[in-house]
Amino acid sequence: MLEKLKNIEEKYEDINEKLFDPAVVSDIEQYRKLLKEQKRIEPVVEKYREYKKALATVEESDSLLEEGGPDREFLEMVREERDEAAACLEKTGEELKLLLLPRDPNDDKSVIVEIRAGTGGEEAALFAGDLFRMYSMYAESKGWSAEIVNSNDTELGGYKEITFTVDGDGAYSRFKFEGGVHRVQRVPETESQGRIQTSAVTVAVLPEAEEVDVQINPADLHIDYFRASGAGGQKVNKTSSAVRLIHIPTGTVVECQDERSQYKNKDRAMSILRSRILEEERRKSSDAIAGERARQVGSGDRSERIRTYNYHEGRVTDHRIGLTLYKIDAILNGDLDEIIDSLITADTAEKLKAEEE
């Protein structure tokens, strides 16, 4: 581990030198990449330097204590410093293990979130709208921006499906835990009285792919332009600004109609198309990723779920880690950190266990 940390520190110092090189400064793309890499490894370097300082103190203290001497007060002070440094050494050592765990290369990326109503008809569509509101408020609390790309509204204000982006540094590192089937148990909003109904909504989270990640041949695309429409078929604009992309080799279809500009809709649709194609490539190359996608999307059946929202009891239960919180209103208003932090902790524990094995 120490050799690996030494190499990371050397890389950090090399980046710092390059950032003062006029040739690098003039190359905006290279300069941006170096700054991003510097930011990524800086916490590791800072913790490693703290570790080295504590180690030096322990070694120096051991040397002084071995030499001994008549000054008991001085030796007692050395012992105290040595004990403090040893505690720091142990603490920073554990923290470095966490920092060196394999990192998801997509964690810094923005995300594309797809919500689809599953079992439950109009009630599921209404809950899809509740989840979109929850994620929008969560994004806002983090200083990220959430924007609708495409939606299929229902007459009562729900969504059969809605796709939106969340732009912000590190958005994927937190949203990736939201992929799966979300189950709601409540008296349907469509009924004034009645029994509690169970409905299901699927959520899929994709890291936003850049052009460098996926190259799409224009000849492989079929593009349709049409008028955007709202619930009930009402036209929301009179020009053909909505865009439908069909990637012929894979049969992937993406629609975008939120922007009034045809060009903006096309750009957004291309971004989603790249992300879906990249995900498909990863799915084919890795059984683990295929399993993860299947776990996320499922069939939308009530029995498959990662989380349950029970309105009658005021609780939210995440079934992956057995966490139950009785604050459903706060959670649906975007207070997701306690759940996501717990999921990250559990994920980290699993990774540490795998490393030790």
Backbone torsions as a table, in degrees:
resi	resn	phi	psi	omega
1	MET	NA	-40.9	-177.8
2	LEU	-64.6	-35.7	178.2
3	GLU	-65.9	-40.4	178.8
4	LYS	-64.4	-40.8	179.0
5	LEU	-66.0	-38.0	177.8
6	LYS	-62.3	-41.8	179.4
7	ASN	-65.6	-38.1	178.6
8	ILE	-65.8	-40.1	178.5
9	GLU	-64.3	-40.8	178.5
10	GLU	-64.4	-39.1	177.9
11	LYS	-64.4	-40.5	179.2
12	TYR	-61.5	-45.5	179.6
13	GLU	-65.8	-36.4	178.2
14	ASP	-65.2	-40.4	177.5
15	ILE	-62.8	-43.6	179.6
16	ASN	-58.1	-40.1	178.0
17	GLU	-65.8	-43.6	-178.8
18	LYS	-63.9	-32.2	-178.3
19	LEU	-68.0	-13.8	176.1
20	PHE	-101.7	1.8	179.1
21	ASP	-81.1	121.5	-179.0
22	PRO	-54.5	-35.1	-179.6
23	ALA	-65.3	-37.1	178.9
24	VAL	-73.8	-42.7	-179.2
25	VAL	-59.3	-35.9	-178.6
26	SER	-76.9	-16.2	177.6
27	ASP	-97.7	95.3	-172.1
28	ILE	-57.7	-42.1	-177.5
29	GLU	-65.2	-46.6	179.4
30	GLN	-65.3	-41.7	-180.0
31	TYR	-61.4	-41.9	179.4
32	ARG	-63.6	-42.6	-180.0
33	LYS	-64.5	-40.6	179.6
34	LEU	-66.3	-40.3	178.0
35	LEU	-62.8	-40.5	179.6
36	LYS	-65.0	-42.3	179.3
37	GLU	-67.9	-38.1	177.2
38	GLN	-60.5	-45.2	179.8
39	LYS	-63.6	-36.2	-177.1
40	ARG	-67.5	-42.3	-174.8
41	ILE	-95.4	-8.1	-177.9
42	GLU	-57.6	-43.5	178.9
43	PRO	-60.8	-35.2	178.8
44	VAL	-66.3	-45.2	-179.0
45	VAL	-64.0	-44.1	179.8
46	GLU	-62.1	-41.3	179.9
47	LYS	-69.8	-36.6	178.1
48	TYR	-64.4	-40.5	178.3
49	ARG	-67.3	-34.6	174.8
50	GLU	-65.7	-40.4	178.4
51	TYR	-63.0	-45.7	-179.3
52	LYS	-64.0	-38.0	178.8
53	LYS	-64.4	-43.5	178.8
54	ALA	-66.2	-39.7	178.8
55	LEU	-62.7	-42.1	179.3
56	ALA	-63.1	-38.9	179.6
57	THR	-65.8	-42.6	178.7
58	VAL	-62.4	-46.3	-178.5
59	GLU	-64.9	-42.1	179.3
60	GLU	-66.0	-40.7	179.6
61	SER	-64.8	-42.6	178.6
62	ASP	-60.3	-38.5	-179.7
63	SER	-66.4	-43.0	180.0
64	LEU	-66.9	-39.5	-179.9
65	LEU	-69.1	-33.0	178.1
66	GLU	-68.0	-36.5	178.7
67	GLU	-69.4	-33.7	179.4
68	GLY	69.9	-158.3	179.8
69	GLY	145.2	168.3	-176.4
70	PRO	-77.5	-17.7	-175.1
71	ASP	-82.9	92.4	-177.0
72	ARG	-65.8	-36.1	-179.6
73	GLU	-64.0	-40.7	178.8
74	PHE	-65.5	-43.9	-179.3
75	LEU	-65.3	-34.5	177.5
76	GLU	-66.2	-38.8	177.8
77	MET	-64.9	-38.4	178.7
78	VAL	-64.8	-40.8	179.5
79	ARG	-62.9	-41.8	179.5
80	GLU	-63.4	-43.7	178.4
81	GLU	-63.6	-37.5	-179.3
82	ARG	-67.0	-41.4	179.2
83	ASP	-64.9	-41.2	178.7
84	GLU	-64.2	-43.4	179.8
85	ALA	-66.7	-37.0	179.1
86	ALA	-65.7	-39.5	177.6
87	ALA	-65.2	-40.6	178.2
88	CYS	-65.6	-38.1	-179.9
89	LEU	-62.4	-43.9	179.9
90	GLU	-66.2	-43.2	-178.2
91	LYS	-64.8	-49.1	-178.8
92	THR	-67.3	-30.5	177.6
93	GLY	-63.1	-42.8	178.2
94	GLU	-67.7	-39.1	179.2
95	GLU	-65.9	-35.9	178.0
96	LEU	-66.8	-35.3	176.9
97	LYS	-59.5	-40.8	178.9
98	LEU	-67.3	-42.9	-178.4
99	LEU	-66.2	-25.6	-177.6
100	LEU	-92.2	-0.3	178.1
101	LEU	-61.7	147.7	178.0
102	PRO	-52.9	131.5	-174.1
103	ARG	-106.4	138.3	176.9
104	ASP	-68.4	117.7	-177.7
105	PRO	-63.1	-14.9	-179.4
106	ASN	-91.3	-4.7	-171.8
107	ASP	-56.5	-33.5	-177.2
108	ASP	-80.5	-8.1	-172.1
109	LYS	-80.9	160.6	169.2
110	SER	-74.4	171.8	-175.4
111	VAL	-131.1	158.7	170.4
112	ILE	-115.9	124.7	-177.4
113	VAL	-113.9	130.5	178.4
114	GLU	-117.4	121.1	178.8
115	ILE	-114.5	129.7	-180.0
116	ARG	-131.5	133.4	175.8
117	ALA	-69.0	132.7	179.1
118	GLY	-107.8	-127.1	-179.7
119	THR	-68.2	133.4	176.1
120	GLY	128.7	0.4	175.4
121	GLY	59.2	-133.3	-176.4
122	GLU	-62.6	-34.0	179.0
123	GLU	-63.5	-39.8	177.2
124	ALA	-65.4	-38.8	178.9
125	ALA	-64.5	-39.5	177.5
126	LEU	-65.3	-39.3	179.5
127	PHE	-70.5	-30.8	174.0
128	ALA	-58.9	-38.3	176.1
129	GLY	-66.3	-38.1	177.5
130	ASP	-62.9	-41.4	179.6
131	LEU	-66.9	-40.1	177.5
132	PHE	-60.4	-43.2	178.1
133	ARG	-62.4	-43.2	179.5
134	MET	-59.3	-47.0	-178.8
135	TYR	-68.8	-34.9	177.7
136	SER	-64.0	-42.3	179.7
137	MET	-69.7	-35.5	177.2
138	TYR	-65.5	-44.3	178.7
139	ALA	-59.8	-42.3	179.8
140	GLU	-62.3	-38.7	-179.6
141	SER	-65.9	-22.6	179.6
142	LYS	-95.0	-1.7	-177.8
143	GLY	80.4	16.6	177.7
144	TRP	-97.4	161.9	179.1
145	SER	-111.6	133.9	178.1
146	ALA	-112.5	128.0	-179.0
147	GLU	-134.4	133.2	178.7
148	ILE	-69.7	135.7	176.2
149	VAL	-102.1	-44.2	-178.4
150	ASN	-157.4	146.2	179.1
151	SER	-151.8	152.2	175.5
152	ASN	-121.8	95.5	-173.0
153	ASP	-78.8	160.8	172.7
154	THR	-112.1	166.4	-177.0
155	GLU	-60.1	-31.7	-175.5
156	LEU	-92.9	9.0	175.9
157	GLY	95.0	7.8	175.8
158	GLY	-92.3	-170.5	179.1
159	TYR	-133.2	125.7	169.0
160	LYS	-67.2	-36.9	173.0
161	GLU	-159.2	150.2	176.9
162	ILE	-148.5	134.6	177.6
163	THR	-118.5	132.5	179.0
164	PHE	-145.6	159.7	178.1
165	THR	-106.6	150.9	171.0
166	VAL	-124.2	110.2	-177.8
167	ASP	-97.3	123.5	178.8
168	GLY	169.9	146.2	-179.6
169	ASP	-64.1	120.2	178.3
170	GLY	87.1	8.6	-178.0
171	ALA	-59.6	-41.9	-177.0
172	TYR	-66.0	-32.8	-177.7
173	SER	-60.1	-22.1	-179.4
174	ARG	-109.2	-40.3	-178.2
175	PHE	-70.4	-22.5	-175.6
176	LYS	-62.1	-20.0	179.0
177	PHE	-81.6	-3.9	-177.4
178	GLU	-91.2	-7.1	-177.9
179	GLY	-70.8	127.9	178.3
180	GLY	150.0	-169.1	179.1
181	VAL	-95.0	125.6	178.6
182	HIS	-106.3	124.0	-175.9
183	ARG	-106.0	135.5	178.5
184	VAL	-118.6	138.2	177.2
185	GLN	-125.1	112.1	-179.8
186	ARG	-165.2	165.9	171.3
187	VAL	-72.1	124.2	-174.9
188	PRO	-53.6	139.8	177.1
189	GLU	-66.0	-18.0	179.9
190	THR	-80.4	-4.8	-179.7
191	GLU	-127.7	135.5	178.4
192	SER	-74.6	-31.6	177.3
193	GLN	-138.8	152.1	178.7
194	GLY	156.7	-179.0	-179.5
195	ARG	-84.9	160.1	176.8
196	ILE	-65.8	133.1	179.8
197	GLN	-113.5	144.3	176.7
198	THR	-105.4	125.5	179.1
199	SER	-128.1	166.8	-177.7
200	ALA	-136.8	145.1	178.0
201	VAL	-132.8	136.6	177.7
202	THR	-99.8	142.2	177.2
203	VAL	-125.7	128.9	174.3
204	ALA	-121.0	136.6	-177.7
205	VAL	-121.2	122.0	-179.3
206	LEU	-118.3	135.1	172.3
207	PRO	-68.8	137.4	-177.8
208	GLU	-71.1	121.7	-178.2
209	ALA	-86.7	143.5	176.4
210	GLU	-97.0	168.3	-179.4
211	GLU	-58.7	-34.4	-179.0
212	VAL	-70.0	-21.5	-179.7
213	ASP	-77.9	-37.0	-176.7
214	VAL	-138.5	125.1	175.8
215	GLN	-100.4	122.4	-179.8
216	ILE	-111.3	124.8	178.2
217	ASN	-75.8	121.6	179.6
218	PRO	-53.5	-29.7	-179.9
219	ALA	-68.0	-17.5	-179.8
220	ASP	-89.3	3.7	-176.5
221	LEU	-109.4	137.7	167.3
222	HIS	-111.9	126.9	-174.2
223	ILE	-118.9	128.2	174.8
224	ASP	-115.3	140.7	174.4
225	TYR	-116.0	134.2	-178.1
226	PHE	-151.0	171.2	-178.9
227	ARG	-79.9	135.7	177.1
228	ALA	-69.1	149.0	179.8
229	SER	-139.3	154.0	178.9
230	GLY	-107.9	-163.1	-179.0
231	ALA	-60.4	138.3	177.4
232	GLY	76.7	10.1	176.8
233	GLY	82.9	7.3	179.4
234	GLN	-67.7	136.0	179.5
235	LYS	-77.3	131.6	177.7
236	VAL	-99.0	-9.5	167.5
237	ASN	-157.6	161.8	-172.2
238	LYS	-99.3	4.1	178.3
239	THR	-112.7	158.4	-179.2
240	SER	-82.9	71.8	-176.8
241	SER	-92.8	-19.9	-179.6
242	ALA	-72.2	148.1	-174.8
243	VAL	-128.5	137.0	173.1
244	ARG	-122.4	122.2	177.7
245	LEU	-106.8	133.7	174.9
246	ILE	-121.8	116.6	177.9
247	HIS	-86.6	104.8	-170.8
248	ILE	-58.3	-44.9	-178.1
249	PRO	-60.9	-34.4	-176.6
250	THR	-107.1	-14.4	-177.3
251	GLY	75.9	11.8	-179.7
252	THR	-71.7	131.4	-179.6
253	VAL	-118.7	131.3	178.5
254	VAL	-131.6	133.4	175.9
255	GLU	-119.8	145.3	175.4
256	CYS	-143.1	125.3	-177.6
257	GLN	-140.7	11.7	-175.2
258	ASP	-76.0	-38.4	-179.7
259	GLU	-80.2	148.7	177.1
260	ARG	-79.1	-18.6	179.2
261	SER	-88.4	127.6	177.8
262	GLN	-61.2	-39.1	-178.4
263	TYR	-65.9	-41.5	179.1
264	LYS	-65.5	-41.5	178.2
265	ASN	-62.4	-39.7	179.5
266	LYS	-65.2	-42.3	179.5
267	ASP	-62.0	-43.3	-180.0
268	ARG	-65.8	-42.8	179.6
269	ALA	-63.1	-38.9	178.1
270	MET	-63.6	-39.3	179.4
271	SER	-62.3	-44.5	179.0
272	ILE	-67.1	-40.1	179.3
273	LEU	-60.8	-43.8	178.0
274	ARG	-60.1	-42.9	-178.8
275	SER	-64.2	-41.2	-179.9
276	ARG	-68.7	-39.5	179.1
277	ILE	-66.6	-41.5	178.8
278	LEU	-62.8	-41.5	178.7
279	GLU	-63.3	-40.1	180.0
280	GLU	-64.5	-39.5	178.6
281	GLU	-64.4	-40.8	179.1
282	ARG	-67.7	-36.5	-179.5
283	ARG	-64.2	-39.3	-179.7
284	LYS	-70.7	-33.4	-175.9
285	SER	-87.2	-9.7	-176.8
286	SER	-143.0	119.0	177.3
287	ASP	-63.0	-32.4	-179.6
288	ALA	-64.1	-41.8	-179.4
289	ILE	-70.6	-35.3	177.0
290	ALA	-60.9	-42.4	179.0
291	GLY	-65.8	-37.2	179.8
292	GLU	-65.2	-43.0	-180.0
293	ARG	-64.1	-42.4	179.2
294	ALA	-63.1	-38.8	178.4
295	ARG	-64.5	-38.7	-178.6
296	GLN	-66.7	-52.5	-169.7
297	VAL	-86.1	-45.7	-179.9
298	GLY	56.7	-155.8	-179.4
299	SER	-106.2	-5.9	-175.8
300	GLY	81.5	13.2	179.3
301	ASP	-77.6	150.9	-178.0
302	ARG	-59.8	-32.5	-173.1
303	SER	-74.3	-20.3	178.9
304	GLU	-95.1	123.2	179.9
305	ARG	-159.9	150.6	170.2
306	ILE	-103.6	-23.4	-175.9
307	ARG	-150.0	144.8	177.7
308	THR	-122.4	134.9	176.9
309	TYR	-113.2	107.2	-177.7
310	ASN	-106.4	106.7	-175.8
311	TYR	-69.9	-37.0	-177.3
312	HIS	-62.2	-40.6	-179.1
313	GLU	-93.2	-7.5	-179.7
314	GLY	68.0	27.3	-175.0
315	ARG	-119.9	156.2	172.3
316	VAL	-127.5	127.4	-179.5
317	THR	-120.3	125.7	172.7
318	ASP	-97.1	112.3	-171.6
319	HIS	-74.6	-17.1	-179.2
320	ARG	-69.7	-32.8	-177.7
321	ILE	-122.3	4.3	178.3
322	GLY	67.8	29.6	-178.8
323	LEU	-94.4	127.1	176.5
324	THR	-122.5	129.1	178.7
325	LEU	-125.4	135.5	-179.9
326	TYR	-100.6	64.3	177.6
327	LYS	-151.0	56.7	-174.7
328	ILE	-60.9	-36.9	-179.5
329	ASP	-63.0	-45.0	-179.7
330	ALA	-63.8	-42.2	-179.1
331	ILE	-64.2	-45.0	179.2
332	LEU	-69.8	-12.0	173.2
333	ASN	-96.3	15.8	172.6
334	GLY	99.1	5.0	-179.8
335	ASP	-84.4	76.8	-174.2
336	LEU	-102.1	-6.9	-171.5
337	ASP	-58.7	-40.5	-177.4
338	GLU	-62.4	-40.8	178.7
339	ILE	-68.1	-49.2	-176.2
340	ILE	-66.6	-39.3	177.3
341	ASP	-61.0	-39.9	179.0
342	SER	-66.2	-38.4	178.0
343	LEU	-66.7	-39.1	177.9
344	ILE	-64.6	-42.5	178.6
345	THR	-60.8	-44.8	179.7
346	ALA	-65.2	-40.5	179.4
347	ASP	-64.0	-41.8	179.2
348	THR	-64.3	-41.0	179.0
349	ALA	-61.5	-40.2	178.4
350	GLU	-65.0	-40.9	179.8
351	LYS	-65.4	-41.2	178.5
352	LEU	-63.2	-41.0	178.6
353	LYS	-62.5	-42.2	179.7
354	ALA	-65.0	-37.5	179.2
355	GLU	-66.1	-39.7	-178.5
356	GLU	-69.2	-32.5	179.2
357	GLU	-74.6	NA	NA
